[in-house]
Amino acid sequence: MKMPKRNMVDAATLEKLEAGFKKLQDATNCHSLLKKHLSKDVFDQLKDKKTKLGATLLDVIQSGVANLDSGVGVYAPDAEAYSLFAPLFDPIIEEYHKGFKKTDTHPPCDFGDVETLSNVDPKGEFVISTRVRCGRSLVGYPFNPCLTEAQYKEMESKVSSTLVGLPGELKGTYYPLTGMGKDVQQKLIDDHFLFKEGDRFLQAANACRYWPAGRGIYHNDNKTFLVWVNEEDHLRIISMQMGGDLKQVFSRLKTAVGEIEKRLPFSHHDRLGFLTFCPTNLGTTLRASVHIKLPKLASDRKKLEDIADKYNLQVRGTRGEHTEAEGGVYDISNKRRMGLTEYQAVKEMHDGILEMIKMEKAM
């Protein structure tokens, strides 16, 4: 039986796709995973396809075409895109997530036994702060490029009313970006809580439309628990504090995710785990990081990165991806998010950081 044809991609989109593909092919200085894996064959196979919500290959690749210095270069406009455009996503996922093949299945969610983790720097000599975050998407809503202004607002309303009901240590306040007063804005910027519009990679992926509608920030009274609403993902759930007590930080995140999930269903895929806008965040979606000073190891950035790589860790500048280290402080986090559990991802970071501190002390 012949499958009915999907809505065909319109001529203007096809024209943009062809131009974008040519731009990538001609860019000798582009080393993104998009350029590497978008062969002519894959391009021809996918260029006419459209998800039920109307997302095309252009939505997937537009950021990587606009920003030839992208490391990855693709985003998923909705959950179905991961299946429909699998010939492009699968090899990118496999390469980024260290061999997570298209035949592999991400394990069920498991935050494990938090008691087996520790404070990685009890004397406070190296680690300035510790942070663990995860991304979540809400069932029934597309991702950024396909969201309407009404959906942004509807999600914000659901999420904010859920968050203000959180108990105990998680109890706090929701601050909508729409109509935010200058004093509140300044306070959140000073606390490094406020996310800003204007990341060019997200802009080019159409992730910033209707700004600031439907966006906001929630934090608890202690400022150790934070939720970003509709920044890159529907939810970014963040636990953090000064010092190196990873056990405490991870434990708080585990509790928070459990509490929110009781109230809001999350978008999950049998093979890929929790679904997010960027394929680098799939699976556990979990990023455990420390801001750390390792002056001796870091005197050679290449060497620092080689050591980190050995433990599946990633080195970034102080303010995250595409930034420099300020005052010799690096952001080091787990790189793998797929094919392992939440506990294993955090344990990898825990053990790698302990090892790097040991090496720093021995130099």
KOLVEX-480258 format. One record per atom (N, C-alpha, C): x, y, z. Coordinates in pm, whole numbers, plus 50000, padded with zeros to 5 digits. Example, Ala and Ser with C-alpha at 12.3 -4.5 7.8 and 13.67 -1.06 7.14 Angstrom:
<pts>
513194943150780 512304955050780 513204967050780 512854977550708 513674989450714 512905000350787 
</pts>
This chain:
<pts>
500834988050000 500005000050000 500885012650000 500595021849910 501415034049901 501065043650015 502115048850077 501885058650183 501455071850120 500505079050183 500135092050126 501315101650135 501465109850034 502575119550033 502325130450136 503375134350204 503255145350298 503095158450220 502685168750293 502645181950229 504025184650171 504065188250047 505365190649985 505935204150031 507235204850032 507915217250068 507725227349953 507465239949989 507205249749882 508485253849810 508295260049693 509425263449605 510425272949673 509915282749749 510805292449814 511715285549916 511135276049992 511935268550091 512985260050020 512565253549912 513505245149836 514675253449783 514345265349737 515385274249684 516395277849794 515845281049913 516725284350027 517575272250066 516965260450060 517685248150094 518835245749997 518555247049869 519595244949767 520745254949787 520385267549813 521405277949835 522225275049960 521515270550065 522195267250192 523135255450175 522695245350102 523525233450078 524785237350001 524605245849901 525755250449820 526725258449907 526175267149993 527015275250082 527875266150172 527255255650225 527985246250310 529085239150231 528725234350112 529695227050030 530905235749994 530635248649969 531695257749927 532555262850043 532075260950164 532775266750281 533925257650324 535125261150280 536285252750312 536695254050459 536265265150523 536655267350663 535585262450761 534585255250712 533495250450799 533765236050839 533725233550970 534025220051020 532875214451104 531665219251079 530535214651160 530155200251127 529465194051222 528965180451197 527895180751088 527195192051076 526205193650969 526885192250833 527955199750812 528645199250682 529175185150656 529705179050760 530295165750745 529265155250704 528055156150762 527085145250742 525955148350643 525865160850598 524835164050499 525405161850358 525465149150318 525945145950183 524855149450082 525225149549955 524255152249849 523125142049855 523485129749882 522515118849888 521495121250001 522015124550121 521145127250236 520285139650210 520915149850153 520195162150121 519015159450027 519275152049920 518215149049822 517095140549884 517475132149975 516505123350043 515555131350134 516075142250192 515325149250297 514735162750257 515195168350148 514845182350118 513355184750096 512605174450055 511165176250031 510295173050153 510915168150259 510105162950370 509655173950466 508505171050530 507895180750620 507235173250734 507425177650858 506755170950970 505275175150973 504525168251057 503075171451068 502855185951112 503825191351188 503695205251233 504275215151132 504735209751019 505185218650911 506665221950911 507455214950991 508895217650995 509605210850878 510575217950820 511305212750705 512785211250739 513525205950643 514975204650659 515615218350680 515015228750624 515535242250642 515525246250789 514435242650859 514365245551004 515495238451078 515845226551032 516885218551097 518265224651077 518555229250954 519935233050921 520215248050918 519155256350932 519345270750905 520395277350996 520505273051122 521485279151211 522915275851167 523125263251127 524455258951083 524875265050950 523875268350867 524155274950739 524535289550763 523805296050855 524065310150886 525375311850963 525695302051048 526895302851133 527845291551094 528735294351001 529625283850951 530645279351054 530765286951164 531685282851271 530985274151376 529765269751349 529055260851442 529845247851459 529755242251580 530355229151601 529445218151551 528155219851573 527165209651535 526355214551415 525545225251435 524885231551322 523455227151293 522895218351376 521495214351354 520685215651483 519385218251466 518425218251577 517185210751531 516435205251629 515185198351595 514015207851616 513265211151511 512135220351526 510955214351602 510845201151602 509805194451682 510255180151707 509495172951788 509885159351826 509975149951706 509045151451611 509005142451495 510235143951406 510855155751410 512035158351324 513135148051346 513285143451472 514335133551500 514125120651421 512875116951396 512595104851318 512615107751169 511915118451128 511765121550986 513115124850921 513935132450993 515225136350938 516375128050999 516045115751037 517025106651101 518295104451018 518215103850882 519465101850807 520515112750831 520075124550875 521015135150912 521295135051063 520225133951143 520415134551289 521205122651343 520905110551294 521535098551352 523065098651349 523695101451232 525155101651233 525745113051317 525035124351323 525505135551406 525435131551554 524325125351592 524165120551730 525235110351764 525495101151670 526505090751694 527885096851717 528235106751635 529565112651649 529665121251775 528645129451800 528715138351916 528665130452047 527815120452051 527615112952176 528495100352181 529665101552122 530705091252137 530215077152103 529645075651985 529305062251937 527925057251974 526965066352001 525575062052024 524945059551887 524925046651847 524515043151710 522995043251693 522575043051567 521135043551541 520435030651585 521225020151613 520645007751664 520635007551817 521245017651879 521315018152026 520045024252086 519785020352210 518645026052281 519125032052412 518695044352437 519075051152561 518405044352680 519135042052790 518535035152905 517475043552976 516595037053055 515585044453129 516225054253228 515465064553263 515945074953356 516305068653491 517505072053542 517925066753671 518935076353736 518475082953842 519345092453913 520255085454014 520075072354030 521005064354109 521075067954256 522115062854320 522315064954464 523205077154485 522575088154519 523285100954536 524345099954646 524115090954741 525055089754855 526455085554813 526585079754694 527915075154650 528755086554591 528165098454579 528915109954530 529475117754649 530365127354620 530995134554732 531195149254697 531805156254790 532295169754761 533655167754695 533815172354569 535055169454495 536235178054541 535935188554618 537005197654663 536665202954802 536725194154904 536255197955037 536995209855098 538265212055060 539025223355117 538795236355039 538085235354928 537795247454850 539015253654784 539955245254739 541185250454678 541045253054527 540185245454462 540145245954316 538755249254258 537725243054316 536375244554259 535695256954316 535245265654226 534565277854270 533075275254287 532485268554190 531055265454201 530725252754124 529585246854158 529125234354096 527685236254050 527395230453934 526055232253877 525675219653801 524455215053820 523945203953738 522615208453680 522455206853550 521205211053489 520705200253393 519395200553368 518855191953263 517785199653187 517535195453065 516505201752982 515295192752975 514125198652965 512895190852948 511975198052850 511245190152771 510225195452682 508885190152728 507845198252711 506515194052754 505805186452642 505165175752679 504395167952582 503325176852518 503145175252387 502065182452320 502435195952263 503695199952280 504135212852223 505355210652134 505425217852020 506635216851938 507795224252006 508955224251941 510095231751992 510075245751929 511065253851969 511035268151935 510545272551797 511135267451688 510785273351558 509315271551519 508655261651580 507255258951543 506255264051647 506755270251754 505845275051859 505175288251819 503895289251847 503195302051825 503325310551951 503015323251939 503075332052056 502085327252163 500925322652118 499905317652212 500415305552288 501145296652219 501685284652287 502765288352388 503615297952353 504625302552449 503935307152578 502885315152562 502205320752679 501455309952758 500855300652686 500115289752751 501075281052833 502235278052774 503225270152847 503735277552970 504005290352954 504495298253068 503505297953182 502235299153148 501185299153251 501135285653324 501205274653247 501205261253309 502415259253399 503575262953345 504825260353417 504935269153542 504625282153529 504785291053644 503855287153758 502605282953724 501685279053832 502145265953898 502845257453820 503415245153876 504575248253969 505465256953924 506685259854001 506395266654134 505435275754134 505185282754261 504555273454366 504165261454323 503635251754420 504685242254475 505955244254438 507005234854483 507255236354634 507545225054699 507675225154845 509105227554895 509205229855027 510485229855099 511545238855041 512735233155024 513905240654977 513695246254836 512775240254759 512565244454620 511625256354609 510995259854719 510005270654719 510645283854678 509955291154589 510555303654543 509595312454466 510135320354374 509365330554302 509585329354152 508515331854075 508625331953929 508665346453879 509625349253790 509775362753735 509565362153583 508425366853532 508245366953387 509135377653323 509685374753205 510505384753135 509645396053082 508405392853045 507505403252994 507195413053106 507455425853082 507145436053182 508045435953302 509195429253293 510105428553408 510685442453438 510605446553563 511145459553605 512665459553600 513245471353580 514705472653569 515425467553694 514825469853811 515485465653936 515565450453946 514445443853910 514405429053913 515395423753811 515385429853692 516285425653584 517745426653630 518095438053693 519465440153737 519855429853843 518925427253934 519185417654042 519475403853982 518665399753882 518855386453820 520145385953738 520505397053675 521775397553599 522945396353697 522855403653809 523935403253909 524135389253965 523045381853976 523125368054027 523515358153917 523755363353795 524045354853678 522905345353647 521675349653676 520515341153653 519825344253521 519915356753479 519085360953367 519695356453234 518895349253154 519355346153019 518935357652929 519765360152830 519515371652742 519175367152601 518405375252535 518135372752394 519405375652316 519565369152201 520635373552114 521755363652089 521695351452141 522665341352101 522465339151950 523515341751871 523315341651725 522985327751671 523445317351740 523145303651695 521655300751712 521115305051826 519675303151852 518835312551766 519305324751749 518575334451666 518365328651526 519465323351469 519415318151333 518545305651323 518325298951437 517465287051438 515995290751461 515705303651462 514345308551488 513855304951628 514765305651725 514395301751862 514015313851947 514095325751890 513895337851972 512685346051928 511755339851857 510605347651809 509685351351925 508955362251909 507985367452007 508635371152140 509955372452141 510665375952265 510115389152320 509875390552451 510115380852559 508865372752598 507845372652513 506585365752548 506825351152589 506205347252700 506255333252743 507555328852805 508475338452827 509765334652889 509815339653033 510575332553114 510715337053252 511725328653328 511915332853453 512905326253539 512295324053677 512525312253730 512075309053866 513325306053949 513385311254071 514445306154159 513945305154302 514575295754374 514185293754514 514785304954601 514355305254726 514775316054816 516285316054840 516895304154840 518345303054864 519185305754740 518515307354624 519215309354496 520125297554461 519675285654498 520445273554462 519675264854364 518445269054333 517625261354239 516925271254146 516985267954017 516585277553915 515905270253800 514875276153743 514275270653620 514165281753517 514725279453400 514535288453287 513365283453205 512455292153175 511265288253098 511365293952956 511345284952859 511345288552716 512545296852672 513715293352724 514925299552669 515305291252546 516115280852561 516425272052446 515455260352445 515285254052560 514295243252574 513095248652650 511995241052649 510815245252726 511225247852871 511995238352927 512465239953065 513945236953075 514665245353145 516015241953189 515965241853341 516175230253399 516085228653545 517515228253598 517825237253691 519225239353730 519375239153883 520355231553929 520715231554071 522155235954082 522445245254173 523825250254178 524145256354314 525425257054343 525855264054464 527375266254457 527865274754545 529305277254551 529995264854610 531255262854572 532025251554624 531825238854541 532365227754593 532425215454513 531535204154560 530465207354634 529625196554688 528635191254583 529165182954496 528375177454386 527225168754437 527465161854546 526425153254603 525175161354638 525375172554705 524245180954746 523525187054624 524315191554527 523745197954408 522905188054328 523445175954310 522745165754231 521495160854302 521595159754434 520465155254514 519285164954500 519585177954502 518545188054489 517885187254350 518695185054248 518155183954112 517235171754100 517675160854157 516885148354154 515505150654215 515465157354329 514195160354397 513325169354310 513955179754254 513195189654176 512575183454051 513355175653978 512845169353855 511675160353889 511805152753998 510715143954042 509455151654075 509605162854144 508445171054183 507755177154061 508555182253965 507955188653847 507275178153759 507915166553747 507355155953660 506025150653712 505835151353842 504525147253898 503405155853843 503755168353808 502745178153770 502665180853620 503795178953549 503835181953404 504465170153330 503785164453228 504405153353155 505505158153061 506645150853060 507785154452978 507815146352849 508335152352744 508455145952613 509635136252613 509335123552587 510365113052596 510265103852476 511415099152429 511475090552311 512085077252353 511495066152310 511965052952353 513455050652325 513925055952213 515315053452174 516265064552216 515775077052213 516675088552232 516615094752372 515705089752456 515605095552591 514765108152591 515105117652678 514335130152685 514675138752563 513635144452502 513825151852378 514065166752405 515025172252332 515375186352347 515575192652210 515665205752207 515805213352084 517135210252013 518205209252090 519525206652033 519915192052055 520365184951950 520675170751966 521845167952060 522635178252093 523735175852189 523195173452329 521935177052353 521365175952488 520385164352505 520325155352409 519355144352418 519715134652530 518885124252545 519195113652640 518905117852782 519965118652863 519795123253001 519535138353002 519975145452895 519955160152883 520815166652991 521565158553063 522185163153187 523585168853164 523815180553219 525155186453213 525575190253354 526565182953404 527105185753538 528425192953518 528555204753578 529775212453553 530325218953679 531615221653673 532235229553780 532955241353715 532985252653786 533915263353752 535135260653837 536275258753770 537445253753842 538705260853796 539605263053893 540925268953862 541955257753867 542615255253754 543685245253747 544875251953677 545525261653743 546525269953674 547635262053606 548115251253670 549245243753610 548775235853488 547715228353504 547175220553391 546755229853278 546165241253314 545585250253214 546625259153146 547895258153189 548915266453123 549035262052976 548575250052947 548535245352808 547105240652781 546315249252717 544875246152696 544685232952620 545565230452523 545445218152443 545615206052534 546595206752624 546855195652716 545655193652810 545115204852858 543945204252947 542785197252874 542585200852749 541485194852672 541725180052645 542985176352623 543305162152600 543025153752724 543385159352840 543135152052967 541625150852988 540915161952966 539455161952984 538805151552892 539275151052771 538725141852671 538845127352716 539925124452782 540175110852832 539065106452929 538495116353000 537425113253097 536045117153043 535955118852911 534695123152846 534185136352905 535115145352932 534725158552983 534985169152876 534285180252889 534385191052792 534875203652864 535805210852802 536325223152861 535735235152787 535145244252861 534625256652801 535185268552877 534955280452820 535335292752891 534395295053009 534695305153089 533945307553212 532455309553189 532105316153079 530675318953056 530055309352955 530625297252948 530015286952863 530645286252726 529915279752636 530405277052501 530755290152429 531745289552345 532185300952263 532675312752348 533185310052470 533745321052550 535155317352599 535865327352648 537225325152699 537185322752850 538315317452903 538435315953048 538755329453108 537985333353209 538255346153277 539025343253405 540185349553419 540985347553540 541415333153560 541605325953448 542065312053456 541005302253504 539745306653507 538665297853553 538005291153432 537965277953435 537335270453326 536045263953372 535175261753275 533935254453299 534165240453243 534165230553330 534415216753285 533195208153318 532725200953216 531485193253234 531565179653166 530585171053196 530505158253127 530105160652982 530685152952891 530335154752750 529235144952708 529265132852764 528305122752720 526955124852790 525895124752711 524565125652771 523665114252727 524165106052633 523335095252580 523985081652600 523135071452613 523655057852625 524125054652765 523875063852859 524215061452999 523145068153085 523085064553211 522035070053298 522465083653352 521515090553414 521805103553476 522915101953580 522815091453658 523805089053762 525195086853700 525235078753593 526545075853531 527165088453471 526345097253414 526855109653354 527505118453461 526835119453576 527365127853685 528585121253747 528555108053758 529685100653817 530935102353730 530735102753598 531855104853506 532535118353532 531695128553550 532235141953579 532925141953716 532275136053814 532785135053951 534185128853952 534315117353886 535595110153887 536665117453806 536265123353693 537215130653609 537775142853680 536905150253749 537355162353821 538295158453935 537955147754009 538845143154116 540235139854060 540245133553944 541505129753879 542305142153836 541605152053781 542295164253736 542875172153854 542135172453965 542645179254085 543905172154136 543845158754132 545005150754177 546245154054090 546015155053958 547115158153866 547665172353889 546735181753912 547145195653939 548045196254063 547625188854168 548395188854294 549775182754275 549865172854185 551125165554166 552125173254079 551685183954014 552575191053921 553535200553991 
</pts>
